[in-house]
Structures are given as C-alpha cells and as structure tokens.
Amino acid sequence: MTRNVNLLIDRMPEKLRKMNARDYQVVKANALIQKTRYDLTLQEQKIILHVIQLIKPEDKEFHRYLLSIKEYCQICEMNYKSGKNYENIKKSLKSLRDKSFWLETENGTETLMSWLSKVRIFENKGTIEVELDNDLKPYLLELKKFFTKYKYLYVMAMRSNYSIRLYELLKSYENQRGIRLTIEQLRKMLGIGEKKLTKWYDIRRYVIDQAQKEINELTDIQVKYTTVKQGRSVYAVDFHIFTKDGKLQNVAQMRVENRLKKVKDDYRLLDSWGKDR
C-alpha cells in the first residue's frame, strides 16, 4: 500500500502541487458550524465557502469579494454559454441573499442571521460582487481559538449538500475523536425538513452513508459510525473521527482532482485556482 501511495504522490500534477502549496483554506469559528441550523443547496454552500476562503488571516474587516460570472457558473455547474445564463445567475443569487439561519449563542438565545448583505452583478464586466453580512465578523475574522480550518479543495468535489455540512461538523470535533448526535440533532443541523426523510433507513441511506463515502474518499479525515438504540428504534449516532496521515491526504486530493476533471470543459476550476489572486 505504501508503494502505491508514493507512486500516486510522485505522479501528482504540478497544478495540484501548487494548489497544495497555496493552501486555500476555509476558516470558521466552531460556533458557526456547531450552533447553526440552515438549509442551503449544494451550489449555495459552495458559493458561500468560496467567498469565505477569500478572507485573509490578517483581515480585520470584510471586503467586497469579486467573482467572474464564468467562475460563478463553474462553482454552480451552470451552463456558461446558455442564453438564459444571466437570468439563472440572478435567480440563484437572490435565493442565496434571501436565506437566513439561526445561530445559538452561549446564553441559550438564538439570533437570526444572513449570509450576504449585498450582491451586485456587472454584466458588462462579467463580474459579481458580494458582501458578507457584518453579523458574521466575529465568526470569520481574526479567529484565535475555537475555530475549524480545512482545505476548500475538499468540499468543491462533493456532490451532496449533506456531505459538506457533515464534513464541517465532524471536522470541528476532530480533536475529540468523535461526537454523539441524536437523530433530532442531526436533522436540525443538516437542515432536513420535518416531512423529509422521516425514517432512519432513509437518513442512513441518503444522508449518512453518502456523506461518509465522500468524506472518506475526498478529505483529510476518516469517519466511521455506530448507532445507539432506545428499544428497537435508532436514537442517536456515534461518529468516530480519525485523522489521515499526509500520504493518505495526498491520495484524497488526487481523487478530488480526478473528480473535478470530469466536469465539463467549460468549468476550468483548477486553472482559475492556479493563478495568483
């Protein structure tokens, strides 16, 4: 196995080596991961995370973050050459701008917050400008403790919104090596509606097993889980979290690159990431 791993690393394309060196990171306060309830689509999560990874460690204030319209289409896997492109972009951005979420504070109160405060589209320039909501500053700027950091590359290749959310959540508990979550907690944290996936079998099949597969294949952690029953019903899930060594993390990144390569030719994600910002 070691020989095969080393062979994969030796064959790693120069583009991916540069990406590793640049180390694009998503950094969030743990509270923004563990104490929030929201329901974002896969594309909406990727857009928000794309903006968050543009924040620099030394930033004391939010900036106006620019994306090219082509880049936005890449992230959302929208057809860049479609005649309806502009209207689709406006529709998806409005949906994201209008969505709010609850964040629980230390004293048990909850605050209703938004992700974005403003969005502008400059069609003649082919760019989109977004501003993060100021209420997010304590959770994204100048973080010194109680935060989670991971490579943006990992989540970009994921195909399930539950995979991204569960990866973030489990990554935030990595140092504890595990976490027990009741089914009710899972439903709230992952934004599963009351009338959706009402049976444990469906949650396991469409949420946990799919997320576990993507997390184990594409990220820096390995996840296993066992169920906890009350009587004959599953009451909670014990997640066991293991940190991969450097070689296995490199293999995961190779898998990420291979998955991104399958995206249509119009979506040049690796090319855009390889350029200096």
For each residue, the residues with C-beta under 8 A, 3 or more apart:
1: 4 5
2: 5 6 247
3: 6 7
4: 1 7 8
5: 1 2 8 9 247 248 250 251
6: 2 3 9 10 247
7: 3 4 10 11
8: 4 5 11 12 250 251 254
9: 5 6 12 247 250 251
10: 6 7
11: 7 8
12: 8 9 16 17 250 253 254
13: 16 17 257
14: 17 18
15: 18 19 270 271 274
16: 12 13 19 20 253 254 257 270
17: 12 13 14 20 21
18: 14 15 21 22 274
19: 15 16 22 24 153 270 273 274
20: 16 17 23 250 253
21: 17 18
22: 18 19 273
23: 20 151
24: 19 53 151 152 153 273
25: 53 149 150 151 152
26: 49 52 53 149 150 151 152 155
27: 52 55 57 140 143 147 148 149
28: 32 33 52 139 140 143 147 148 168
29: 32 33 138 139 140 143 146 147 148
30: 33 34 35 146 147 148 172
31: 34 35 36 103 104 105 139 146
32: 28 29 35 36 103 136 139 140
33: 28 29 30 36 148 168 169 172
34: 30 31 169 172
35: 30 31 32 103 104 105
36: 31 32 33 101 102 103 104 189
37: 101 102 188 189 191
38: 99 101 102 191
39: 99 191 193
40: 44 45 48 96 99 161 191
41: 44 45 161
42: 45 46 158 159 160 161 164
43: 46 47 75 76 77 92
44: 40 41 47 48 92 95 96 99
45: 40 41 42 48 49 155 161 164 165
46: 42 43 49 50 75 76 155 156 164
47: 43 44 50 51 72 75 76 96
48: 40 44 45 51 52 96 115
49: 26 45 46 52 53 152 155 164
50: 46 47 53 54 67 75 152
51: 47 48 54 55 65 67 130 132
52: 26 27 28 48 49 55 132 140
53: 24 25 26 49 50 152
54: 50 51 65 277
55: 27 51 52 59 62 140 141
56: 59
57: 27
58:
59: 55 56 62 63 141 142
60: 141 142
61: 137 141
62: 55 59 131 132 134 136 137 140 141
63: 59
64: 129 130 131
65: 51 54 129 130 131 132
66: 127 128 129
67: 50 51 71 72 75 127 128 130
68: 71 72 126 127 128
69: 72 73 80 85 89 121 123 126 127 128
70: 73 74 80 126 266
71: 67 68 74 75 272
72: 47 67 68 69 75 76 78 89 128
73: 69 70 76 77 78 79 80 85 89 266 267
74: 70 71 77 80 263 266 267 268 269 272
75: 43 46 47 50 67 71 72 156 269
76: 43 46 47 72 73 92
77: 43 73 74 263 267
78: 72 73 82 85 88 89 92
79: 73 82 85 266
80: 69 70 73 74 85 266 267
81: 85 266
82: 78 79 85 88
83:
84: 87 88
85: 69 73 78 79 80 81 82 88 89
86: 89 90 121 123
87: 84 90 91
88: 78 82 84 85 91 92
89: 69 72 73 78 85 86 92 93 121 128
90: 86 87 93 94 121
91: 87 88 94 95
92: 43 44 76 78 88 89 95 96
93: 89 90 96 97 119 121 128 130
94: 90 91 97 98 119
95: 44 91 92 98 99
96: 40 44 47 48 92 93 99 115 116 119
97: 93 94 114 115 116 118 119
98: 94 95
99: 38 39 40 44 95 96 114 115
100: 112 113 114
101: 36 37 38 112 113 114 115
102: 36 37 38 110 111 112 113
103: 31 32 35 36 110 111 113
104: 31 35 36 108 109 110
105: 31 35 108 109 110 111
106:
107:
108: 104 105
109: 104 105
110: 102 103 104 105
111: 102 103 105 135
112: 100 101 102
113: 100 101 102 103 133 135 136
114: 97 99 100 101 117 133 135
115: 48 96 97 99 101 132 133 136
116: 96 97 119 130 131 132 133
117: 114 131 132 133 134
118: 97 130 131
119: 93 94 96 97 116 128 129 130 131
120: 128 129 130
121: 69 86 89 90 93 127 128 129
122: 125 126 127 128 129
123: 69 86 126
124:
125: 122
126: 68 69 70 122 123
127: 66 67 68 69 121 122
128: 66 67 68 69 72 89 93 119 120 121 122
129: 64 65 66 119 120 121 122
130: 51 64 65 67 93 116 118 119 120
131: 62 64 65 116 117 118 119
132: 51 52 62 65 115 116 117 136 140
133: 113 114 115 116 117 136
134: 62 117 137
135: 111 113 114
136: 32 62 113 115 132 133 139 140
137: 61 62 134 140 141
138: 29 141
139: 28 29 31 32 136 143
140: 27 28 29 32 52 55 62 132 136 137 143
141: 55 59 60 61 62 137 138
142: 59 60
143: 27 28 29 139 140 146 147
144: 147
145:
146: 29 30 31 143
147: 27 28 29 30 143 144
148: 27 28 29 30 33 168 171 172 174
149: 25 26 27
150: 25 26 154 155 167 168 171 219 220
151: 23 24 25 26 154 220 253
152: 24 25 26 49 50 53 155 156
153: 19 24 156 157 253 256 273
154: 150 151 157 158 167 218 219 220 252 256
155: 26 45 46 49 150 152 158 163 164 167 168
156: 46 75 152 153 256 260 269
157: 153 154 218 255 256 259 260
158: 42 154 155 163 164 167 214 218
159: 42 163 214
160: 42 163 164 210 211 214
161: 40 41 42 45 164 165
162: 165 166 190 206 207 210 211
163: 155 158 159 160 166 167 210 211 214 215
164: 42 45 46 49 155 158 160 161 167 168
165: 45 161 162 168 169 189 190 191
166: 162 163 169 170 190 207 208 211 215
167: 150 154 155 158 163 164 170 171 211 214 215 219 221
168: 28 33 148 150 155 164 165 171 172
169: 33 34 165 166 172 173 179 189
170: 166 167 173 174 179 215 221 223 239 241
171: 148 150 167 168 174 219 221 241
172: 30 33 34 148 168 169
173: 169 170 176 177 178 179 239 241
174: 148 170 171 177 221 241 243
175:
176: 173 179 241
177: 173 174 240 241 242
178: 173 238 239 240 241
179: 169 170 173 176 238 239 241
180: 228 236 237 238 239
181: 185 186 189 236 237 239
182: 185 186 235 236
183: 186 187 200 203 234 235 236 237
184: 187 188
185: 181 182 188 189 236
186: 181 182 183 189 190 192 203 207 237
187: 183 184 190 192 194 203
188: 37 184 185 191 192
189: 36 37 165 169 181 185 186
190: 162 165 166 186 187 207
191: 37 38 39 40 165 188
192: 186 187 188 196 197 203 207
193: 39 196
194: 187
195: 198
196: 192 193
197: 192 202 203 206 207
198: 195 202
199: 202 203
200: 183 203 204 233 234
201: 204 205
202: 197 198 199 205 206 207
203: 183 186 187 192 197 199 200 206 207 208
204: 200 201 207 208 209
205: 201 202 208 209 210
206: 162 197 202 203 209 210
207: 162 166 186 190 192 197 202 203 204 210 211
208: 166 203 204 205 211 212 225 237
209: 204 205 206 212 213
210: 160 162 163 205 206 207 213 214
211: 160 162 163 166 167 207 208 214 215
212: 208 209 215 216 223 224 225
213: 209 210 216 217
214: 158 159 160 163 167 210 211 217 218 219
215: 163 166 167 170 211 212 218 219 221 222 223
216: 212 213 219 222 223
217: 213 214 252 255
218: 154 157 158 214 215 252 255 256 259
219: 150 154 167 171 214 215 216 244 252
220: 150 151 154 243 244 249 252
221: 167 170 171 174 215 241 242 243 244
222: 215 216 241 242 243 244
223: 170 212 215 216 239 240 241 242
224: 212 239 240 242
225: 208 212 237 238 239 240
226: 237 238 240
227: 234 236 237 238
228: 180 234 235 236 237 238
229: 232 233 234 235
230: 233 235
231:
232: 229
233: 200 229 230
234: 183 200 227 228 229 237
235: 182 183 228 229 230
236: 180 181 182 183 185 227 228
237: 180 181 183 186 208 225 226 227 228 234
238: 178 179 180 225 226 227 228
239: 170 173 178 179 180 181 223 224 225
240: 177 178 223 224 225 226
241: 170 171 173 174 176 177 178 179 221 222 223
242: 177 221 222 223 224
243: 174 220 221 222
244: 219 220 221 222 248 249 252
245: 248 249
246: 249 250
247: 2 5 6 9 250 251
248: 5 244 245 251 252
249: 220 244 245 246 252 253
250: 5 8 9 12 20 246 247 253 254
251: 5 8 9 247 248 254 255
252: 154 217 218 219 220 244 248 249 255 256
253: 12 16 20 151 153 249 250 256 257
254: 8 12 16 250 251 257 258
255: 157 217 218 251 252 258 259
256: 153 154 156 157 218 252 253 259 260
257: 13 16 253 254 260 261 270
258: 254 255 261 262
259: 157 218 255 256 262
260: 156 157 256 257 263 269 270
261: 257 258 270
262: 258 259
263: 74 77 260 267 269
264: 267
265: 268
266: 70 73 74 79 80 81
267: 73 74 77 80 263 264
268: 74 265 271 272
269: 74 75 156 260 263 272 273
270: 15 16 19 257 260 261 273 274
271: 15 268 274 275
272: 71 74 268 269 275
273: 19 22 24 153 269 270
274: 15 18 19 270 271
275: 271 272
276:
277: 54
